[in-house]
Amino acid sequence: MDLYPALLKIVRILLSEDDDVRTPELLLGLVIEATGADRGFIVVREGGSYEQRFAVCFDRATITDEERRFSRGLVRQAIETRQIVRLSREADAPRFALIESLEASGASSVLVVPLAHGGEVYGTVYVEHGTRGAGDEALRFVAEFADLAGLFLKRAIEREALRRRTQSLERDLFARHDFQGIVAQDPRMIALLKTIAQVADADATVLIRGETGTGKELVARALHVNSRRRAKPCVTLHTSALPGTVLESELFGHVRGAFTGADRDRVGRIASAQGGTLFLDEVAEIAPDVQAKLLRFLQFGEIQRVGSDRTERVDVRVIAATHQDLPALVEAGKFRRDLYFRLKVIELEIPPLRARAGDIPLLVDHFLRASWKRPGEQPRWTSRAERALREHAYPGNVRELAHAVERACILATGPVLDVDLLPPDLTASAAAGPAAAGPAAAGAAPAPRFSELSADELEAAREAGAAGAERAFLAALMDRHGGNVSQAARASGLNRTYLQKLLARHRADGGG
């Protein structure tokens, strides 16, 4: 076995790749391919236990739970002795027969190579061979690999462990708090939800800032339902639609005879939220005279109905929201500075959808489930529609996306949802994208997505004479992801190693 070309590939990958999940899997794939193994993975020592972190099976994107079994005794031996463990069914039959995981897997041999850095043995490379056992060259290759990749794998394992802890904390966050209607995985949104959970039970006023359609009312609701006030009313008032005189009456109430048409006493929104929460949407629109009275309520917890000379004490938490630049309005003299600072004791900023594009697929699925009303049919988007939904800038934010999905579901005549069902501005976004050029722009049928094809299907398509279409797929995919194989594999749903093989094959075929 000539180790040099395979080891050179490993060095190049270590120098160029930074994906903490895909890169270890790619490296393991090269080890399996070079040594003729059937499967391999990394086993990490965590305290007194041994945990599997990455796993690859020969020429397959997934590995079953049964195939993930390994001998913890052999791993312990390799780590404690700092020596390579090689066991073969033929040469070590008595011991081999006693290891249940090896008997169950049908392996003919196993190699367990310690992974070390800085004098610490933190895990092992665990490689199993099926019908063909591991020879001396395979052992030497795995040892060289462990030596070259030791530091990278240690850091990848540490970062992957940190990511798992973070994901666990996020799951716990959603389990312990009610964020109904809020769909997110973007780090900025998760940070926002953590802040909501932290401040929900406080009585301090909250100012929510964000563009139109970002979900300010959902955030206000989350603040209420996760607080000790959850059993009391949460009253909403959209202030932008009301002139000053009407708004004052809506907020504070009025007594009979206070003005023409006031034929009975009326409780205002503040008093009706007693013990609970008042959400004032578009607070920047409140007239100056009403701003002064709102400030007094926030300072002293007292209200006075229109037409009355009696004050009432109330216990209400106020949450305000606006899409406008309140500091600029303060500087322009259009909003009271003292009221602004009273409202922003806690300030929450909701990022626009274009700044959290990773949430778009989650939101699309969420709205599709809510809007699809055809029992027995499973809706799916075409690749063109997916691109349009993904690449649009969404000036109307989450609300605009929700309406676009709802529109598509209403207009659909079958389960396939294409761009013609989306609003024209989303269609324009897709047409302006890089994939608009070429055959599709000339009216050719859209090609299926990579994520819809298995490795076997791609191979069959190639053998049937579709190599040109496959090459076009690969070119478009790599162009979209700037040549980054890890990102392209993640987006397409293909195994990282298999995608590399496809790319290499087309280069060999003269496809560029």
C-alpha positions in Angstrom: 0.0 0.0 0.0 1.4 3.4 -1.0 0.5 5.5 2.1 1.8 8.8 0.7 -1.2 9.9 -1.6 -3.8 9.1 1.1 -1.8 10.8 3.9 -1.3 13.8 1.6 -5.1 14.0 1.2 -5.4 13.9 5.0 -2.9 16.8 5.4 -4.7 18.9 2.8 -8.1 18.3 4.5 -6.6 19.2 7.9 -5.3 22.4 6.4 -8.4 23.5 4.5 -11.5 22.2 6.4 -13.0 23.6 9.5 -16.3 21.8 9.9 -16.2 20.0 13.2 -18.7 17.3 12.2 -18.1 16.8 8.4 -14.3 16.9 8.5 -13.8 14.1 11.0 -16.3 12.0 9.0 -14.4 12.8 5.8 -11.1 11.8 7.5 -12.6 8.6 8.7 -13.9 7.9 5.3 -10.4 8.2 3.8 -9.1 5.8 6.5 -11.8 3.3 5.7 -11.2 3.6 2.0 -7.4 3.4 2.3 -7.4 0.4 4.6 -10.3 -1.6 3.1 -12.2 -1.4 6.4 -15.9 -1.7 6.7 -16.6 0.9 9.4 -14.8 3.2 11.8 -15.4 5.8 14.4 -13.8 7.9 17.1 -14.2 6.8 20.7 -13.7 9.5 23.4 -12.9 9.0 27.1 -15.2 11.1 29.3 -14.3 10.5 32.9 -14.8 6.8 33.5 -16.9 6.1 30.4 -16.2 5.8 26.7 -18.5 7.6 24.1 -18.7 7.3 20.3 -18.4 10.7 18.6 -18.1 10.2 14.8 -19.0 7.1 12.7 -18.6 6.2 9.0 -19.6 3.0 7.2 -18.0 2.0 3.9 -19.8 3.8 0.9 -22.8 4.6 3.0 -24.1 7.9 4.4 -25.6 6.5 7.5 -24.6 3.9 10.1 -27.1 1.8 12.1 -27.2 1.5 15.9 -26.1 -2.1 15.6 -23.1 -1.0 13.6 -22.2 1.6 16.3 -21.4 -1.1 18.8 -17.8 -1.4 19.9 -15.6 -3.1 22.6 -15.1 -0.7 25.5 -12.5 -3.2 26.9 -10.3 -2.8 23.8 -10.7 0.9 23.9 -9.7 1.0 27.6 -6.7 -1.2 26.9 -5.5 1.1 24.1 -5.9 4.2 26.2 -4.3 2.8 29.4 -1.4 1.1 27.7 -1.0 3.9 25.0 -0.4 1.0 22.6 -2.2 0.0 19.4 -4.6 -2.9 19.9 -4.9 -5.3 16.9 -7.2 -8.3 17.2 -8.0 -10.9 14.6 -10.6 -13.7 14.5 -8.1 -16.0 12.9 -5.0 -15.3 15.1 -6.8 -14.5 18.4 -9.8 -16.8 18.2 -10.3 -17.5 22.0 -10.2 -13.8 23.0 -12.1 -12.7 19.9 -15.0 -15.0 20.6 -15.4 -13.5 24.1 -16.0 -9.9 22.7 -19.7 -9.7 22.1 -19.6 -6.6 19.9 -17.2 -8.2 17.5 -19.2 -11.4 17.3 -22.4 -9.5 16.6 -20.8 -7.4 13.9 -19.2 -10.3 12.0 -15.9 -8.5 11.9 -12.7 -10.5 11.1 -10.4 -8.0 12.8 -10.3 -4.7 14.7 -7.7 -2.0 15.1 -7.8 0.4 18.1 -5.3 3.2 17.9 -4.8 5.7 20.7 -5.3 9.4 20.0 -3.0 11.7 22.0 -2.1 15.3 22.3 0.2 17.0 24.8 0.9 13.8 26.7 -2.8 13.1 27.1 -4.6 10.1 25.6 -8.1 11.4 25.1 -9.6 8.7 22.8 -9.0 6.2 20.0 -9.6 5.5 16.3 -11.6 2.3 16.2 -11.6 0.5 12.8 -13.2 -2.8 11.9 -12.6 -5.0 8.9 -15.1 -7.6 7.6 -14.1 -10.5 5.4 -10.6 -9.1 4.8 -8.5 -8.6 7.9 -6.3 -5.7 8.7 -2.7 -6.2 7.7 0.5 -4.5 8.8 0.0 -1.7 6.2 -3.5 -0.9 7.4 -2.1 -0.8 11.0 0.7 1.5 9.9 -1.7 3.8 8.0 -4.1 4.2 10.9 -1.2 4.9 13.2 0.1 7.6 10.9 -3.4 9.0 10.6 -3.8 9.2 14.4 -0.5 11.0 14.7 -1.3 13.5 12.0 -4.9 14.2 13.0 -4.6 14.0 16.8 -4.7 17.7 17.6 -7.5 18.5 15.1 -9.7 15.7 16.3 -9.2 16.7 19.9 -10.3 20.3 19.1 -13.2 19.0 17.0 -14.4 16.8 19.8 -14.2 19.6 22.3 -16.2 21.9 20.0 -18.7 19.2 19.2 -19.1 18.5 23.0 -19.7 22.3 23.5 -22.2 22.3 20.7 -24.1 19.4 22.2 -24.2 21.1 25.6 -25.5 24.2 24.0 -28.2 22.2 22.2 -29.1 20.5 25.4 -29.5 23.9 27.1 -31.6 25.1 24.2 -33.9 22.1 24.4 -34.2 22.7 28.2 -35.0 26.3 27.5 -37.9 25.3 25.2 -39.0 22.6 27.6 -39.2 24.9 30.7 -40.7 28.0 29.0 -43.7 28.7 26.8 -42.5 30.2 23.5 -45.6 29.2 21.5 -45.5 30.5 17.9 -41.8 31.4 18.1 -39.8 29.2 15.7 -36.1 29.7 15.9 -32.7 28.1 15.9 -30.6 31.2 15.0 -28.1 32.0 17.7 -29.4 35.6 18.0 -33.0 34.4 18.4 -31.9 31.8 21.0 -30.1 34.5 22.9 -33.2 36.7 22.8 -35.3 33.8 24.1 -32.9 33.3 27.0 -33.2 36.9 27.9 -37.0 36.7 27.8 -36.9 33.7 30.1 -34.6 35.6 32.5 -36.6 38.8 32.7 -40.1 37.5 32.3 -40.9 37.4 36.0 -39.7 40.9 36.7 -42.1 43.8 37.0 -39.8 46.2 35.0 -41.2 47.7 31.8 -39.9 46.2 28.6 -39.4 48.0 25.2 -39.4 45.6 22.2 -37.8 47.0 19.1 -38.0 45.4 15.7 -39.1 45.8 12.1 -42.7 45.3 11.1 -43.6 41.6 11.0 -40.8 40.3 13.2 -43.1 39.0 15.9 -43.1 41.7 18.6 -46.5 40.6 19.9 -45.3 37.0 20.2 -42.4 38.2 22.3 -44.8 40.2 24.5 -46.9 37.1 24.9 -43.9 35.0 25.9 -42.9 37.6 28.5 -46.5 37.4 30.0 -47.0 33.6 30.0 -43.6 32.9 31.5 -44.2 35.4 34.4 -46.0 35.1 37.7 -48.7 37.2 36.1 -49.7 34.4 33.6 -53.0 33.7 35.3 -54.1 37.3 35.0 -55.1 39.2 31.8 -52.7 40.2 29.0 -54.4 43.2 27.3 -53.2 44.5 24.0 -53.7 48.0 22.6 -52.6 48.9 19.1 -52.0 52.6 19.7 -51.2 53.7 16.1 -54.9 53.4 15.0 -56.3 55.8 17.6 -56.3 59.6 17.8 -55.2 61.2 21.1 -58.6 61.7 22.6 -59.8 58.2 21.9 -56.5 56.7 23.0 -56.7 58.4 26.3 -60.1 57.0 27.0 -59.0 53.5 25.8 -56.0 53.6 28.1 -57.5 55.1 31.3 -61.2 54.7 30.8 -63.9 57.4 31.3 -66.9 58.2 33.5 -70.4 58.9 32.2 -70.8 62.3 30.8 -67.0 62.9 30.3 -67.6 63.7 26.6 -70.3 63.5 24.0 -71.4 60.0 23.7 -70.0 58.8 27.0 -73.4 57.5 28.3 -71.8 55.1 30.8 -68.7 54.5 32.8 -66.0 52.6 31.0 -63.0 50.7 32.4 -59.8 51.5 30.4 -57.3 48.9 29.1 -54.9 49.6 32.0 -57.5 48.8 34.7 -58.7 45.8 32.8 -55.2 44.4 32.9 -55.1 44.6 36.7 -52.6 42.1 38.1 -51.5 41.2 34.6 -49.8 42.8 31.6 -50.5 45.6 29.2 -48.9 45.4 25.8 -48.8 48.8 23.9 -48.0 48.1 20.3 -46.5 51.0 18.2 -45.9 53.1 21.3 -44.1 55.7 19.2 -47.5 56.8 17.7 -48.9 58.0 21.1 -49.8 61.7 21.1 -47.7 64.0 23.3 -50.5 64.8 25.8 -51.2 61.1 26.3 -47.5 60.4 26.7 -47.5 62.6 29.8 -50.3 60.7 31.4 -48.8 57.4 30.6 -45.5 58.5 32.2 -47.4 59.4 35.4 -48.9 56.0 35.5 -45.5 54.3 35.0 -44.0 56.4 37.8 -46.7 56.1 40.4 -48.9 53.2 39.4 -52.0 55.4 39.4 -54.6 56.2 36.7 -57.3 58.8 36.5 -60.3 58.2 34.2 -61.3 60.9 31.7 -63.9 63.1 33.4 -63.0 61.9 36.9 -61.1 63.7 39.7 -60.4 60.4 41.5 -57.2 58.4 41.1 -57.0 54.6 41.2 -54.0 52.4 42.0 -53.3 49.6 39.7 -50.8 46.8 39.5 -50.0 46.3 35.8 -46.7 45.5 34.0 -46.3 47.4 30.8 -44.6 46.0 27.6 -44.2 48.4 24.8 -43.2 47.8 21.2 -42.2 49.9 18.1 -40.7 49.5 14.7 -39.5 53.2 14.7 -36.2 54.7 15.8 -37.3 56.0 19.2 -34.0 57.7 20.0 -34.3 59.7 16.8 -37.8 60.7 17.7 -36.6 61.8 21.1 -33.9 64.0 19.5 -36.5 65.4 17.1 -38.8 66.4 20.1 -41.5 64.0 18.9 -41.3 61.6 21.9 -40.7 62.4 25.5 -37.2 61.6 26.7 -38.3 60.7 30.2 -41.0 58.4 28.9 -38.5 56.7 26.6 -36.1 56.0 29.5 -39.0 54.8 31.7 -40.1 52.3 28.9 -36.6 50.9 28.1 -35.7 49.6 31.6 -35.3 46.3 29.7 -34.9 46.6 25.9 -35.2 43.7 23.5 -34.2 43.8 19.9 -35.8 41.3 17.4 -33.5 40.6 14.4 -35.1 40.9 11.0 -35.7 37.7 9.1 -32.9 38.5 6.5 -30.5 38.5 9.4 -31.6 35.0 10.6 -32.0 33.3 7.2 -31.1 30.0 8.8 -34.6 30.0 10.4 -36.4 30.3 7.1 -36.6 26.5 6.4 -38.0 26.0 10.0 -40.5 28.7 9.5 -41.6 27.5 6.1 -42.3 24.0 7.5 -44.1 25.5 10.5 -46.4 27.6 8.3 -46.9 24.8 5.8 -48.2 22.5 8.5 -50.5 25.3 9.8 -51.8 26.2 6.3 -52.1 22.9 4.4 -55.7 21.8 4.5 -55.7 18.8 2.1 -55.8 15.5 4.2 -53.9 12.6 2.7 -51.6 14.8 0.5 -48.0 15.5 1.5 -47.0 18.9 0.1 -43.5 19.6 -1.2 -41.8 22.6 -2.7 -40.0 22.5 -6.0 -36.3 23.5 -6.0 -37.2 26.8 -7.7 -39.8 27.6 -5.0 -37.4 26.6 -2.2 -34.8 28.9 -3.7 -37.3 31.8 -4.0 -38.3 31.3 -0.3 -34.7 31.1 0.8 -33.3 34.0 -1.1 -36.0 36.7 -0.7 -35.0 39.6 1.5 -38.4 39.7 3.3 -39.0 43.4 4.0 -42.2 42.2 5.7 -40.2 39.7 7.8 -41.9 36.6 9.3 -45.4 37.9 8.6 -44.5 38.2 4.9 -43.2 34.6 4.8 -46.3 33.3 6.6 -48.6 35.0 4.1 -46.5 33.7 1.2 -46.8 30.1 2.4 -50.5 30.5 3.1 -51.1 31.9 -0.3 -49.3 28.9 -1.9 -51.4 26.5 0.0 -54.7 28.2 -1.0 -53.8 28.4 -4.7 -52.3 24.9 -4.9 -54.2 22.4 -7.0 -52.0 19.5 -6.0 -49.2 18.6 -3.5 -46.4 20.1 -5.6 -45.8 23.8 -4.8 -43.9 25.8 -7.4 -42.9 29.4 -7.7 -46.1 30.3 -9.6 -48.0 29.9 -6.3 -45.7 32.5 -4.5 -46.2 36.3 -4.6 -44.5 38.0 -7.6 -41.8 39.7 -5.5 -40.6 36.3 -4.3 -40.6 34.9 -7.8 -38.5 37.9 -8.9 -36.0 37.1 -6.2 -35.6 33.6 -7.6 -35.3 34.8 -11.1 -32.5 37.2 -10.1 -30.5 34.4 -8.4 -27.5 32.7 -9.9 -29.4 29.6 -10.9 -31.7 31.6 -13.2 -29.1 31.4 -16.0 -28.7 28.4 -18.2 -31.2 25.7 -19.2 -33.7 26.4 -16.5 -34.0 30.0 -17.6 -34.7 28.8 -21.1 -37.7 26.9 -19.9 -36.2 23.5 -19.2 -37.8 21.4 -16.5 -36.3 22.0 -13.1 -33.8 19.3 -12.0 -34.5 17.4 -8.8 -32.7 18.5 -5.7 -29.7 16.6 -4.5 -31.4 16.1 -1.2 -34.1 14.1 -3.0 -31.6 11.6 -4.5 -29.8 8.8 -2.8 -26.2 7.9 -3.8 -27.6 4.8 -5.6 -30.1 7.0 -7.6 -27.3 9.4 -8.6 -25.2 6.5 -9.7 -28.1 5.0 -11.7 -28.8 8.3 -13.3 -25.2 8.6 -14.4 -25.2 5.1 -15.9 -28.4 5.8 -17.7 -26.7 8.7 -19.6 -27.5 11.6 -17.2 -23.8 12.4 -16.5 -24.3 15.9 -18.1 -27.2 16.7 -15.8 -25.3 15.4 -12.8 -22.3 17.5 -13.7 -24.6 20.6 -14.0 -26.0 19.8 -10.6 -22.6 19.6 -9.1 -21.4 22.8 -10.8 -24.5 24.8 -9.6 -24.2 23.3 -6.1 -20.5 24.2 -5.7 -21.0 27.6 -7.2 -23.8 28.4 -4.7 -21.6 27.5 -1.8 -18.4 29.1 -3.0 -16.6 25.8 -3.6 -16.9 24.8 0.1 -17.5 21.0 0.0 -18.7 20.9 3.6 -21.4 23.5 3.1 -22.4 21.9 -0.2 -22.7 18.5 1.4 -24.7 19.8 4.3 -27.1 21.8 2.1 -27.6 18.9 -0.4 -28.0 16.1 2.1 -25.2 14.1 0.4 -22.6 12.3 2.4 -19.5 14.5 2.5 -17.2 11.7 1.3 -19.6 10.6 -1.5 -19.8 14.2 -2.8 -16.1 14.4 -3.0 -16.1 11.2 -5.0 -18.6 12.6 -7.4 -16.6 15.8 -7.9 -13.4 13.9 -8.4 -15.1 11.6 -11.0 -16.3 14.5 -13.1 -12.9 16.1 -13.0 -11.5 12.8 -14.2 -14.1 12.7 -16.9 -13.1 16.1 -18.1 -16.0 17.9 -16.6 -13.9 20.6 -15.0 
